[in-house]
Amino acid sequence: MTPTIVIITIAVYFALLLGVGRLAARRTDNSTFFTGGRRMPWYLVGIAMIGASISGVTFISVPGMVAAKGYSYLQMVLGFIVGYIIIAMVLVPVFYKRNLVSIYGYLQQRFGQGAYRSGAWMFFISKILGASVRFFVVCAVLQLLVCHPLGIPFEVNVLVTIALIWLYTAGAGVKALIWTDVIKSLCLILSVVLCIIYIARYCGIEFTQIPSAIFSHSTARMWHFDDPMAGSYFWKQFIAGVFMAIATNGLDQDMMQRNLACRDSASSRKNMIFSGVMQFFVIALFLMMGTLLMVFVDTTGMEMPEKSDELFGMVATHQSMPVVIGVLFVVGLISAAYSAAGSALTSLTTSFTIDILDAPQRFGDNAPRLARIRKSVHVIMSLLMGAIIIVFYRLSTDDAISAVYTLASYTYGPILGLFAYGLFTSRTVADRFVPWVCVAAPLASWAIQWTLDTYCGYRTGFELLLINALVTMAGLHILSLKSSTRYVEESV
């Protein structure tokens, strides 16, 4: 597959995104940038949310992870469904009732300015690092397929790609994200299904034989109930999935700003549950394709790559494969990557402008001034993400999907703890000490993880997020005072 074909594929897809962005940008003001005007149909947001949950890392990393971990990831995805239901039933009504633009405004109303700033800053750190980890993997693939053969430095690759993403998100905000996520969802599902069919055909597997060929393969093991000490143990994965979904979707401005674009709370709940269930089947498709990639390796005698993240790209661009497989790979990759990065930039702009700069309160009556600040923040966020991607380049040793969730376990833990303590207790806290709790909790969680591994032989998996949240809640409780206000009844 030549660099020219890749460039043409990217150019066509980007032209589509830019056209959608320009159409969505019509009659866009500050309100529609941040919330989409709260006029988006729930089913459209639901389809968009399927794609929003799939990043370039998922597209690259999930198929490759079957080599070492089989289908154990689906145990965690089952937990995601339960987490989405909890978000729909508990968090969505609270956010709509309080008419929040940024969900971290809840922390200000419940605890005070210290908790509010802590939540906003923890989200900012979580999102800028997580989005960068996701996107640098994609940039590395584009470097291999296009930039390296043409002698283009990685830094130029990153800056040009970030500039393209900024171009189609700068004007329309959330409305553009929802429409581009719909396109992304359809492109992702179509590309994965067609790749499965083409790869199976190459390996001599008839269409009707694909399910039996996949589920009889050694990589198709999903359930792990035998070793409670292992990171792949079912209940560890399932429970971690529940709380990971709550933290990285329900308490993430990036994801929730789509749900807050629905007309009302009932519509938002519908799209949340629909997208959570559909995500299970989409992830299953990626894992099934991973099994077929392993069959391809066995059939051709191709050497396995050092990093499992490279498997899909190596097979898709293999000289024996038809060009259409490479094109489908690139379409799926860039549709996942561009949409996810654009979404991250918009949510970072929203949170930084509203939560950290407090711009709407300071310049609410001066719409042009607020628009200029928002646009400046959008540029700064783009440059910052590009810089972090460059720093991350070639530093990852684990499969990227694991790196993303491990990072989230540390950074989203305090956010989960803050919201849980606010929703399920009626106590107030010494607000000025909350930032210290949010810094100390991840450090204490790392110490607990190290102690369990060193002295008990217990390998902590993604349940580290729950440990982190519980440590945060314990710290808040130490700083708490009993309140006469019935916050639990009012919020839930």
C-alpha positions in Angstrom: 0.0 0.0 0.0 1.6 3.2 -1.2 1.8 6.5 0.8 -0.2 8.2 -2.1 -3.2 5.9 -1.5 -3.1 6.7 2.2 -2.9 10.4 1.6 -5.8 10.4 -0.9 -7.9 8.4 1.6 -7.2 10.8 4.4 -7.9 13.8 2.1 -11.3 12.5 1.1 -12.3 11.7 4.6 -11.1 15.0 5.9 -13.0 16.8 3.2 -16.2 15.0 4.4 -15.5 16.1 8.0 -14.8 19.7 7.0 -18.0 19.8 5.0 -20.0 18.5 8.0 -18.2 20.9 10.3 -19.0 23.9 8.1 -22.7 22.9 7.9 -22.9 22.4 11.7 -21.2 25.7 12.3 -24.1 27.7 10.7 -25.8 29.9 13.3 -23.4 28.6 16.0 -22.9 30.8 19.1 -21.2 30.2 22.4 -24.2 28.2 23.8 -24.4 25.8 20.8 -20.6 25.4 20.8 -20.8 24.2 24.4 -24.1 22.2 24.5 -25.3 22.0 20.8 -28.3 24.1 21.8 -29.8 21.0 23.5 -31.9 20.2 20.4 -30.2 17.0 19.2 -32.4 13.9 18.8 -31.6 11.1 21.3 -31.1 8.4 18.6 -28.6 10.5 16.7 -26.7 11.1 19.9 -26.9 7.4 20.7 -25.3 6.5 17.4 -22.7 9.2 17.9 -21.9 7.8 21.4 -21.0 4.4 19.9 -18.3 6.0 17.9 -17.3 8.4 20.6 -16.3 5.5 22.8 -14.1 4.0 20.1 -10.8 5.8 19.7 -7.9 5.1 17.4 -6.3 3.2 20.2 -9.3 0.8 20.3 -9.1 0.4 16.6 -5.4 -0.5 16.7 -5.0 -2.1 20.2 -8.1 -4.2 20.8 -7.6 -6.6 17.8 -3.9 -7.1 18.8 -4.6 -7.7 22.5 -6.3 -11.1 21.7 -2.8 -12.6 21.2 -2.0 -12.4 24.9 -5.4 -11.7 26.6 -8.0 -13.3 24.4 -11.5 -11.9 24.8 -11.1 -11.1 28.5 -11.7 -7.4 27.7 -15.4 -8.2 27.1 -15.7 -9.0 30.8 -14.9 -5.3 31.5 -17.2 -4.2 28.7 -20.1 -6.0 30.4 -19.4 -3.9 33.4 -19.5 -0.9 31.1 -23.2 -1.6 30.3 -24.1 -1.6 34.0 -22.1 1.6 34.4 -24.0 3.3 31.6 -27.3 2.3 33.2 -26.1 3.9 36.5 -25.1 7.0 34.7 -28.5 7.2 33.0 -30.5 6.7 36.1 -28.4 8.7 38.6 -26.1 11.3 37.0 -28.1 12.4 33.9 -31.2 13.6 36.0 -28.9 15.5 38.3 -27.1 17.3 35.5 -30.3 18.3 33.7 -32.0 19.3 36.9 -29.2 21.7 37.7 -29.0 22.9 34.0 -25.2 22.4 33.9 -23.0 23.3 30.9 -19.9 21.9 32.6 -20.7 18.9 34.8 -18.1 20.0 37.3 -20.4 22.9 38.3 -22.1 20.3 40.4 -19.1 20.1 42.7 -19.2 23.9 43.2 -22.9 23.8 44.1 -22.4 20.8 46.5 -19.1 21.5 48.2 -17.5 24.8 47.1 -14.9 26.4 44.9 -12.0 24.1 46.0 -13.9 21.0 45.0 -15.0 22.6 41.8 -11.5 23.6 40.7 -10.1 20.2 41.8 -12.6 18.3 39.6 -12.0 20.6 36.7 -8.2 20.3 36.9 -8.3 16.5 37.4 -10.5 16.3 34.3 -8.1 18.5 32.4 -5.1 16.4 33.3 -7.0 13.2 32.6 -8.3 14.2 29.2 -5.1 15.9 27.9 -3.0 12.9 28.8 -5.5 10.2 27.8 -6.3 11.9 24.5 -2.6 12.3 23.8 -1.9 8.6 24.5 -4.7 7.6 22.2 -3.7 9.9 19.4 0.1 9.3 19.5 -0.5 5.7 18.6 -2.4 6.8 15.5 0.2 9.3 14.5 2.8 6.5 14.9 0.9 4.3 12.4 0.6 7.3 9.9 4.3 7.9 10.4 5.0 4.3 9.4 2.7 4.2 6.4 3.2 7.7 5.0 5.6 10.1 6.7 8.6 7.8 7.1 8.6 6.7 3.4 8.4 10.3 2.4 11.0 11.5 4.9 8.6 13.6 6.9 9.6 14.0 10.6 7.2 12.8 13.3 6.8 16.3 14.7 5.5 17.6 11.3 3.1 14.7 11.1 1.6 15.5 14.5 1.4 19.3 14.0 -0.3 18.9 10.6 -2.8 16.3 11.9 -3.7 18.4 14.9 -4.1 21.4 12.7 -6.6 19.5 10.5 -8.6 18.5 13.6 -8.6 22.0 14.9 -9.9 23.3 11.5 -13.1 21.3 11.5 -13.9 21.6 15.3 -13.1 25.3 15.8 -16.4 26.7 14.6 -19.2 24.3 15.5 -18.3 22.6 18.8 -20.6 19.9 20.2 -23.0 19.9 17.2 -20.1 19.1 14.8 -18.8 16.4 17.1 -22.2 14.6 17.2 -22.5 14.6 13.4 -18.9 13.6 12.8 -19.3 10.9 15.5 -22.3 9.5 13.6 -20.1 9.3 10.4 -17.3 7.8 12.5 -19.6 5.1 14.0 -20.8 4.1 10.5 -17.3 4.1 9.0 -15.9 2.1 11.9 -18.5 -0.6 11.9 -18.5 -0.9 8.1 -14.6 -1.1 7.9 -14.4 -3.7 10.6 -17.1 -5.9 9.1 -15.6 -5.7 5.6 -12.1 -6.4 7.0 -13.4 -9.5 8.7 -15.0 -10.8 5.5 -11.9 -10.1 3.3 -9.4 -11.5 5.8 -11.5 -14.7 6.3 -11.8 -15.1 2.5 -8.0 -14.8 2.2 -7.6 -17.5 4.8 -10.0 -19.8 3.0 -12.8 -19.4 5.4 -16.3 -19.2 3.8 -18.7 -16.5 5.1 -20.9 -19.0 6.9 -17.9 -20.6 8.5 -16.6 -17.4 10.1 -18.3 -17.7 13.5 -17.2 -21.3 14.0 -13.6 -20.5 12.9 -13.4 -17.6 15.3 -14.9 -19.2 18.4 -13.0 -22.5 18.0 -9.7 -20.6 18.0 -7.6 -20.6 21.2 -7.7 -16.8 21.5 -11.5 -16.7 21.8 -11.6 -17.3 25.6 -13.7 -14.8 27.3 -14.4 -16.0 30.9 -11.7 -16.0 33.6 -13.0 -17.4 36.9 -10.1 -19.6 37.9 -7.5 -17.2 39.4 -8.7 -14.4 41.7 -5.2 -13.1 42.0 -4.9 -12.5 38.2 -5.7 -9.2 36.6 -8.0 -10.9 34.1 -10.3 -12.5 36.8 -13.9 -11.9 35.9 -15.2 -10.1 38.9 -12.2 -7.8 39.0 -12.7 -6.9 35.4 -16.5 -6.6 35.6 -16.5 -4.4 38.7 -13.7 -2.3 37.3 -15.7 -1.9 34.1 -18.7 -0.6 36.0 -16.8 2.2 37.8 -14.5 2.9 34.8 -17.6 3.6 32.7 -19.0 5.9 35.3 -15.8 7.8 35.7 -14.7 8.0 32.1 -18.2 8.6 30.6 -20.6 9.9 33.3 -18.0 12.1 35.0 -16.1 13.2 31.9 -17.0 16.5 30.3 -16.0 15.1 26.9 -18.5 12.4 26.9 -21.3 14.0 28.9 -21.4 17.2 26.7 -22.9 15.0 24.0 -25.6 13.7 26.3 -26.3 17.2 27.6 -27.1 18.1 24.0 -30.3 16.1 24.1 -33.6 17.9 24.5 -34.3 16.6 28.0 -33.2 14.1 30.7 -35.5 11.3 29.4 -34.0 11.5 25.9 -30.5 11.5 27.3 -31.1 8.4 29.3 -32.3 6.6 26.2 -29.2 7.3 24.2 -27.0 6.5 27.1 -28.4 3.0 27.6 -28.6 2.3 23.8 -25.0 3.3 23.2 -23.8 1.2 26.2 -25.4 -2.0 24.9 -24.3 -1.4 21.4 -20.7 -0.8 22.5 -20.5 -4.4 23.7 -21.2 -5.7 20.2 -18.8 -3.3 18.5 -16.0 -4.3 20.8 -16.8 -7.9 20.1 -16.4 -7.2 16.4 -12.9 -5.8 17.0 -11.9 -8.9 19.0 -13.3 -11.3 16.4 -11.2 -9.5 13.8 -8.2 -10.0 16.1 -8.7 -13.7 16.1 -8.8 -13.7 12.3 -5.6 -11.7 12.3 -4.0 -14.5 14.3 -5.4 -17.0 11.8 -3.8 -14.9 9.0 -0.4 -15.0 10.8 -0.6 -18.8 11.3 -1.6 -19.2 7.6 1.1 -17.1 6.1 3.8 -17.8 8.6 4.3 -14.1 9.1 6.3 -13.2 12.2 4.4 -11.6 15.0 5.3 -8.0 15.7 7.1 -7.0 18.9 4.1 -4.8 20.0 0.6 -6.3 19.6 -0.7 -2.8 18.6 1.2 -3.2 15.3 -0.6 -6.5 14.3 -3.6 -5.0 12.5 -1.6 -2.5 10.6 0.9 -5.1 9.5 -1.7 -7.5 8.2 -3.8 -4.8 6.6 -0.8 -3.4 4.6 0.8 -6.8 3.9 1.8 -7.2 0.3 -0.5 -10.3 -0.2 -3.5 -8.3 0.9 -5.7 -6.4 -1.7 -5.4 -2.6 -1.6 -9.0 -2.4 -0.4 -8.0 -3.9 3.0 -5.4 -1.2 3.5 -7.9 1.5 2.5 -10.5 0.2 5.0 -7.8 0.1 7.7 -6.9 3.7 7.0 -10.6 4.8 6.9 -11.3 3.1 10.2 -8.2 4.4 11.8 -8.6 8.1 10.8 -12.4 8.1 11.5 -11.7 6.9 15.0 -8.7 9.1 15.6 -9.9 12.4 14.1 -13.3 12.3 15.9 -11.8 11.3 19.2 -9.1 14.0 19.1 -11.6 16.6 17.9 -13.9 15.6 20.8 -11.1 15.9 23.3 -10.2 19.4 22.0 -13.8 20.6 22.3 -14.3 19.3 25.8 -11.0 20.7 27.0 -11.9 24.0 25.5 -15.3 23.9 27.2 -14.0 22.9 30.6 -11.0 25.2 30.6 -13.0 28.2 29.4 -15.9 27.6 31.9 -14.4 25.9 34.9 -10.8 27.2 35.1 -11.0 30.7 33.4 -14.6 31.2 34.6 -15.1 33.2 31.4 -18.9 33.1 31.2 -19.2 34.7 34.6 -16.6 37.3 33.8 -17.7 38.1 30.3 -21.2 36.7 30.0 -22.7 39.9 28.7 -19.8 40.4 26.2 -20.4 37.6 23.7 -17.7 38.7 21.2 -15.1 38.7 24.0 -16.2 35.3 25.3 -16.0 33.9 21.7 -12.5 35.3 21.3 -11.4 33.7 24.6 -13.0 30.4 23.6 -11.2 30.4 20.2 -7.8 31.3 21.8 -8.2 28.4 24.3 -9.0 26.1 21.5 -5.8 26.9 19.8 -3.8 26.5 23.0 -5.3 23.1 23.7 -4.4 22.0 20.2 -0.8 23.0 20.6 -0.6 21.4 24.1 -2.0 18.1 22.8 0.5 18.1 19.9 3.4 18.7 22.3 2.4 15.9 24.6 2.0 13.5 21.7 5.5 14.2 20.6 6.8 13.6 24.2 4.9 10.3 24.4 6.2 9.0 21.1 8.0 5.7 21.4 7.6 5.6 25.2 4.7 3.0 25.4 5.7 -0.6 26.1 2.2 -2.0 26.9 -0.7 -2.4 24.6 -2.1 1.1 24.4 -5.6 0.3 25.6 -4.2 -0.9 28.9 -2.0 2.2 29.2 -5.1 4.4 28.7 -7.1 2.6 31.4 -4.2 2.5 33.8 -3.7 6.2 33.4 -7.5 6.7 33.9 -7.4 4.7 37.1 -5.1 7.3 38.7 -6.6 10.5 37.2 -10.3 9.8 37.3 -10.3 8.3 40.8 -10.5 11.6 42.7 -13.3 12.8 40.3 -15.3 9.6 41.0 -14.7 10.0 44.7 -15.8 13.6 44.7 -19.1 12.9 42.9 -19.9 9.7 44.9 -19.4 11.5 48.2 -21.5 14.4 47.1 -24.3 12.3 45.8 -24.5 9.6 48.5 -23.8 11.5 51.7 -25.3 14.6 53.2 -22.1 15.9 54.7 -20.2 19.0 53.8 -16.4 19.2 53.7 -13.6 21.7 54.5 -13.5 22.9 50.9 -10.1 24.5 51.0 -8.4 21.1 51.7 -10.1 19.2 48.9 -7.3 19.9 46.4 -4.8 18.2 48.7 -7.0 15.1 49.0 -7.2 14.9 45.2 -3.4 15.0 45.0 -2.8 12.6 47.8 -5.4 9.9 46.8 -3.5 8.8 43.6 -0.2 8.7 45.5 -1.8 6.6 48.2 -3.4 4.3 45.6 -0.1 3.7 44.0 1.4 2.8 47.4 -1.5 0.4 48.1 -1.0 -1.2 44.6 2.7 -1.7 45.2 2.2 -3.1 48.7 -0.4 -5.6 47.5 1.8 -6.8 44.7 5.0 -6.9 46.7 3.8 -8.5 49.9 0.6 -10.3 48.9 1.2 -11.3 45.3 -2.0 -9.6 44.3 -1.9 -7.9 40.9 -4.1 -4.9 40.9 -5.9 -4.4 37.6 -8.3 -1.7 36.6 -10.0 -1.9 40.0 -7.2 0.6 41.0 -9.8 3.2 40.0 -12.2 2.0 42.7 -9.3 2.0 45.3 -8.4 5.6 44.3 -12.0 6.7 44.6 -12.4 5.1 48.0 -9.2 6.7 49.3 -10.6 10.1 48.0 -13.9 9.5 49.8 -12.0 8.6 53.0 -10.0 11.8 52.8 -13.2 13.8 52.3 -14.9 12.1 55.2 -12.0 13.0 57.5 -12.5 16.7 56.5 -16.3 16.5 56.6 -18.9 18.1 58.9 -22.5 16.9 59.3 -25.0 19.0 57.3 -28.6 19.6 57.8 -29.2 19.8 54.1 -30.6 16.6 52.6 -28.3 16.4 49.6 -28.8 12.7 48.9 -32.6 13.1 48.5 -32.2 16.3 46.5 -29.7 14.9 44.0 -30.6 11.3 43.4 
